[in-house]
Amino acid sequence: MDPNTAWFGVAGGLAAVAFAVVLIFLVLNKPTGNDRMREIAAAIQEGAAAYLNRQYTSRSSSGSLSTGGRRPSTSSARCCPLPPATSG
């Protein structure tokens, strides 16, 4: 691979980040709307935060409970015990 080709990737990444920063400032400088719009936005943010909190809680608890201290089974049928884990 030509070393100059890698610089095109780096330049493209930097251009994408600069574009994102410009868009952030453009959006944040827009007016926030009237009182009713701000009320709706606050309700959406509150609901989204509650949803994500619930997802993180259920994912973390189900992840630790589902394995039960052993490796998870690759089979959907739970008819047979798992073979002992080999080290090495």
PyMOL commands that set and color helices and strands:
alter all, ss='L'
color gray80, all
select helices_A, chain A and resi 3-28+35-67
alter helices_A, ss='H'
color red, helices_A
deselect
rebuild
show_as cartoon
